Amino acid sequence: MGRWEPDAQGRLLRAALELFSERGYEATTTAQIAERAGLTKTTLFRLFADKREIVFQGQGVLVALVKQGVEEAPADASATSLTANGLRVLSSAHGEEQRRIGRLLDPILATNGELNERAIYKRFAITEALETALIDRRVDSWQAGILADLGVRAYYAGYALWVVSHDSPPLIDYVQAQFQKLQGASARLSEDTARRH
């Protein structure tokens, strides 16, 4: 098929996940992925450095969204509200197609060290983007670091629940619930520490 075939990135992702599920990550070649997607190997390598990067193609979008959410929050928003707005905009990128992809991808990630290592980097990149965006909004750097860690933990915990759920609520409902739980746990930990001193 031609070089300008529409949605080449999405087709490569779907093809890669199908093949990883069928044959395993290690046994799947880039040539097989390109063939399954109906594209040439040249097109694949024009878009991605390797098969691992096909899986993580959305990282840049997620980093941009979490920053956008913090930047667009009202001028008088608290640090917690800034974080919550970053999570809201980040979660808005996920619809039913992303849930279907998550159901295919999560078992593959669980069994492959190379992909797990790359997933850790992706998580770090989102956390760092959220922390930097909070600092840019004049949140104290120590507080920004804690809120970024809590926020991204809530995002991943909410995503894990959402992917396996067959309910209709959007991802943000799961993420917000996890963020509130983590805030509560953090507050109780602070109280316990204060009582001990």
C-alpha positions as a Markdown table, in Angstrom:
| # | Residue | x | y | z |
|---|---|---|---|---|
| 1 | Met | 0.0 | 0.0 | 0.0 |
| 2 | Gly | 1.0 | 3.6 | -0.5 |
| 3 | Arg | 3.2 | 5.7 | 1.8 |
| 4 | Trp | 0.4 | 8.1 | 2.6 |
| 5 | Glu | -2.1 | 5.4 | 3.8 |
| 6 | Pro | -4.4 | 7.0 | 6.4 |
| 7 | Asp | -4.0 | 6.1 | 10.1 |
| 8 | Ala | -0.8 | 4.2 | 9.5 |
| 9 | Gln | 0.2 | 4.7 | 13.2 |
| 10 | Gly | -3.1 | 3.3 | 14.5 |
| 11 | Arg | -3.0 | 0.4 | 12.1 |
| 12 | Leu | 0.6 | -0.5 | 13.1 |
| 13 | Leu | -0.4 | -0.4 | 16.7 |
| 14 | Arg | -3.4 | -2.7 | 16.2 |
| 15 | Ala | -1.3 | -5.1 | 14.1 |
| 16 | Ala | 1.5 | -5.1 | 16.7 |
| 17 | Leu | -0.8 | -5.9 | 19.6 |
| 18 | Glu | -2.6 | -8.6 | 17.6 |
| 19 | Leu | 0.7 | -10.3 | 16.7 |
| 20 | Phe | 2.2 | -9.9 | 20.2 |
| 21 | Ser | -0.9 | -11.6 | 21.6 |
| 22 | Glu | -0.7 | -14.4 | 19.0 |
| 23 | Arg | 3.0 | -15.0 | 18.8 |
| 24 | Gly | 4.6 | -13.1 | 21.7 |
| 25 | Tyr | 6.6 | -9.9 | 21.7 |
| 26 | Glu | 10.0 | -11.5 | 21.0 |
| 27 | Ala | 8.8 | -13.7 | 18.2 |
| 28 | Thr | 7.1 | -10.9 | 16.3 |
| 29 | Thr | 9.2 | -9.0 | 13.7 |
| 30 | Thr | 8.7 | -5.5 | 12.3 |
| 31 | Ala | 8.2 | -7.0 | 8.9 |
| 32 | Gln | 5.3 | -9.1 | 10.2 |
| 33 | Ile | 3.8 | -6.0 | 11.9 |
| 34 | Ala | 4.1 | -4.0 | 8.7 |
| 35 | Glu | 2.6 | -6.8 | 6.6 |
| 36 | Arg | -0.4 | -7.3 | 9.0 |
| 37 | Ala | -1.0 | -3.5 | 8.9 |
| 38 | Gly | -0.9 | -3.5 | 5.1 |
| 39 | Leu | 2.1 | -1.2 | 5.0 |
| 40 | Thr | 5.7 | -1.5 | 4.0 |
| 41 | Lys | 8.6 | -1.9 | 6.4 |
| 42 | Thr | 9.9 | 1.4 | 5.1 |
| 43 | Thr | 6.7 | 3.1 | 6.3 |
| 44 | Leu | 7.0 | 1.5 | 9.7 |
| 45 | Phe | 10.6 | 2.7 | 10.1 |
| 46 | Arg | 9.7 | 6.2 | 8.9 |
| 47 | Leu | 7.2 | 6.4 | 11.8 |
| 48 | Phe | 8.9 | 4.4 | 14.5 |
| 49 | Ala | 12.5 | 3.4 | 15.5 |
| 50 | Asp | 11.5 | -0.1 | 16.5 |
| 51 | Lys | 8.5 | -2.3 | 17.4 |
| 52 | Arg | 8.6 | -1.2 | 21.0 |
| 53 | Glu | 8.0 | 2.4 | 20.1 |
| 54 | Ile | 4.9 | 1.4 | 18.2 |
| 55 | Val | 3.3 | 0.5 | 21.5 |
| 56 | Phe | 4.3 | 3.8 | 23.2 |
| 57 | Gln | 3.4 | 6.1 | 20.4 |
| 58 | Gly | 0.9 | 8.1 | 22.5 |
| 59 | Gln | 3.4 | 9.2 | 25.1 |
| 60 | Gly | 4.0 | 12.7 | 23.7 |
| 61 | Val | 0.3 | 13.4 | 23.5 |
| 62 | Leu | -0.3 | 12.3 | 27.1 |
| 63 | Val | 2.6 | 14.5 | 28.3 |
| 64 | Ala | 1.2 | 17.5 | 26.4 |
| 65 | Leu | -2.3 | 16.9 | 27.8 |
| 66 | Val | -1.4 | 16.7 | 31.4 |
| 67 | Lys | 0.6 | 20.0 | 31.0 |
| 68 | Gln | -2.3 | 21.6 | 29.2 |
| 69 | Gly | -4.7 | 20.7 | 32.0 |
| 70 | Val | -2.6 | 22.4 | 34.6 |
| 71 | Glu | -1.9 | 25.5 | 32.4 |
| 72 | Glu | -5.7 | 25.9 | 31.6 |
| 73 | Ala | -6.8 | 25.7 | 35.2 |
| 74 | Pro | -8.2 | 29.0 | 36.7 |
| 75 | Ala | -5.7 | 31.5 | 38.0 |
| 76 | Asp | -6.8 | 31.0 | 41.6 |
| 77 | Ala | -6.8 | 27.2 | 41.6 |
| 78 | Ser | -5.2 | 25.5 | 44.5 |
| 79 | Ala | -2.3 | 23.1 | 43.9 |
| 80 | Thr | -4.6 | 20.1 | 44.4 |
| 81 | Ser | -7.1 | 21.6 | 41.9 |
| 82 | Leu | -4.3 | 22.2 | 39.4 |
| 83 | Thr | -3.3 | 18.6 | 39.7 |
| 84 | Ala | -6.9 | 17.4 | 39.3 |
| 85 | Asn | -7.4 | 19.5 | 36.2 |
| 86 | Gly | -4.2 | 18.0 | 34.7 |
| 87 | Leu | -5.6 | 14.5 | 35.4 |
| 88 | Arg | -9.0 | 15.4 | 33.9 |
| 89 | Val | -7.5 | 16.6 | 30.6 |
| 90 | Leu | -5.0 | 13.7 | 30.6 |
| 91 | Ser | -7.9 | 11.2 | 31.0 |
| 92 | Ser | -10.0 | 12.8 | 28.3 |
| 93 | Ala | -7.7 | 11.2 | 25.7 |
| 94 | His | -9.0 | 7.8 | 26.6 |
| 95 | Gly | -12.2 | 6.3 | 25.0 |
| 96 | Glu | -13.4 | 2.8 | 24.2 |
| 97 | Glu | -10.6 | 2.2 | 21.6 |
| 98 | Gln | -8.0 | 2.9 | 24.3 |
| 99 | Arg | -9.8 | 0.6 | 26.7 |
| 100 | Arg | -9.7 | -2.2 | 24.1 |
| 101 | Ile | -6.0 | -1.5 | 23.5 |
| 102 | Gly | -5.3 | -1.6 | 27.2 |
| 103 | Arg | -7.0 | -5.0 | 27.5 |
| 104 | Leu | -4.7 | -6.3 | 24.8 |
| 105 | Leu | -1.5 | -4.5 | 26.0 |
| 106 | Asp | -1.6 | -5.1 | 29.8 |
| 107 | Pro | -1.0 | -8.9 | 29.7 |
| 108 | Ile | 1.8 | -8.3 | 27.2 |
| 109 | Leu | 3.5 | -5.7 | 29.4 |
| 110 | Ala | 3.2 | -8.1 | 32.4 |
| 111 | Thr | 5.3 | -10.7 | 30.8 |
| 112 | Asn | 8.0 | -8.6 | 28.9 |
| 113 | Gly | 10.9 | -6.9 | 30.7 |
| 114 | Glu | 11.8 | -4.7 | 27.7 |
| 115 | Leu | 8.3 | -3.3 | 27.4 |
| 116 | Asn | 8.0 | -2.9 | 31.2 |
| 117 | Glu | 11.2 | -0.9 | 31.2 |
| 118 | Arg | 9.8 | 1.4 | 28.5 |
| 119 | Ala | 6.5 | 1.7 | 30.4 |
| 120 | Ile | 8.4 | 2.9 | 33.5 |
| 121 | Tyr | 10.0 | 5.6 | 31.4 |
| 122 | Lys | 6.6 | 6.6 | 30.0 |
| 123 | Arg | 5.2 | 6.9 | 33.6 |
| 124 | Phe | 8.3 | 9.0 | 34.6 |
| 125 | Ala | 7.8 | 11.3 | 31.6 |
| 126 | Ile | 4.1 | 12.0 | 32.6 |
| 127 | Thr | 5.0 | 12.5 | 36.2 |
| 128 | Glu | 7.9 | 14.9 | 35.4 |
| 129 | Ala | 5.6 | 16.9 | 33.0 |
| 130 | Leu | 2.9 | 17.2 | 35.7 |
| 131 | Glu | 5.5 | 18.3 | 38.3 |
| 132 | Thr | 7.0 | 20.9 | 36.0 |
| 133 | Ala | 3.6 | 22.3 | 35.0 |
| 134 | Leu | 2.7 | 22.7 | 38.7 |
| 135 | Ile | 6.0 | 24.4 | 39.4 |
| 136 | Asp | 5.4 | 26.7 | 36.5 |
| 137 | Arg | 2.1 | 27.6 | 38.2 |
| 138 | Arg | 4.1 | 28.6 | 41.3 |
| 139 | Val | 3.4 | 25.5 | 43.3 |
| 140 | Asp | 6.3 | 24.9 | 45.8 |
| 141 | Ser | 8.6 | 22.3 | 44.2 |
| 142 | Trp | 8.4 | 19.9 | 47.1 |
| 143 | Gln | 4.6 | 20.0 | 47.1 |
| 144 | Ala | 4.6 | 19.8 | 43.3 |
| 145 | Gly | 6.7 | 16.6 | 43.4 |
| 146 | Ile | 4.3 | 14.9 | 45.9 |
| 147 | Leu | 1.2 | 15.9 | 44.0 |
| 148 | Ala | 2.7 | 14.8 | 40.7 |
| 149 | Asp | 3.5 | 11.4 | 42.2 |
| 150 | Leu | 0.1 | 11.0 | 43.8 |
| 151 | Gly | -1.7 | 12.2 | 40.6 |
| 152 | Val | 0.1 | 9.9 | 38.3 |
| 153 | Arg | -0.3 | 7.0 | 40.7 |
| 154 | Ala | -4.1 | 7.8 | 40.7 |
| 155 | Tyr | -4.1 | 7.9 | 36.9 |
| 156 | Tyr | -2.5 | 4.5 | 36.5 |
| 157 | Ala | -4.5 | 2.9 | 39.3 |
| 158 | Gly | -7.7 | 4.3 | 37.8 |
| 159 | Tyr | -6.7 | 3.2 | 34.3 |
| 160 | Ala | -6.1 | -0.3 | 35.5 |
| 161 | Leu | -9.6 | -0.5 | 37.0 |
| 162 | Trp | -11.2 | 1.1 | 34.0 |
| 163 | Val | -9.6 | -1.2 | 31.5 |
| 164 | Val | -11.0 | -4.4 | 33.2 |
| 165 | Ser | -14.3 | -2.8 | 34.0 |
| 166 | His | -17.4 | -3.3 | 31.8 |
| 167 | Asp | -19.2 | -0.3 | 33.3 |
| 168 | Ser | -19.8 | 2.8 | 31.2 |
| 169 | Pro | -18.2 | 5.6 | 33.4 |
| 170 | Pro | -15.4 | 7.4 | 31.7 |
| 171 | Leu | -11.8 | 7.0 | 32.8 |
| 172 | Ile | -11.8 | 10.3 | 34.8 |
| 173 | Asp | -14.3 | 8.9 | 37.2 |
| 174 | Tyr | -11.9 | 6.1 | 38.1 |
| 175 | Val | -8.9 | 8.5 | 38.3 |
| 176 | Gln | -10.7 | 11.0 | 40.5 |
| 177 | Ala | -11.8 | 8.3 | 42.9 |
| 178 | Gln | -8.2 | 7.0 | 43.2 |
| 179 | Phe | -6.8 | 10.6 | 43.6 |
| 180 | Gln | -9.2 | 11.2 | 46.5 |
| 181 | Lys | -8.3 | 7.9 | 48.1 |
| 182 | Leu | -4.6 | 8.7 | 47.8 |
| 183 | Gln | -5.1 | 12.2 | 49.2 |
| 184 | Gly | -6.9 | 10.7 | 52.2 |
| 185 | Ala | -4.2 | 8.2 | 52.8 |
| 186 | Ser | -1.5 | 10.9 | 52.5 |
| 187 | Ala | -3.4 | 13.1 | 55.1 |
| 188 | Arg | -3.7 | 10.1 | 57.5 |
| 189 | Leu | 0.0 | 9.4 | 57.1 |
| 190 | Ser | 0.8 | 13.1 | 58.0 |
| 191 | Glu | -1.4 | 12.9 | 61.0 |
| 192 | Asp | 0.2 | 9.7 | 62.2 |
| 193 | Thr | 3.7 | 11.2 | 61.7 |
| 194 | Ala | 2.7 | 14.4 | 63.6 |
| 195 | Arg | 1.3 | 12.3 | 66.6 |
| 196 | Arg | 4.6 | 10.4 | 66.9 |
| 197 | His | 6.6 | 13.6 | 67.2 |
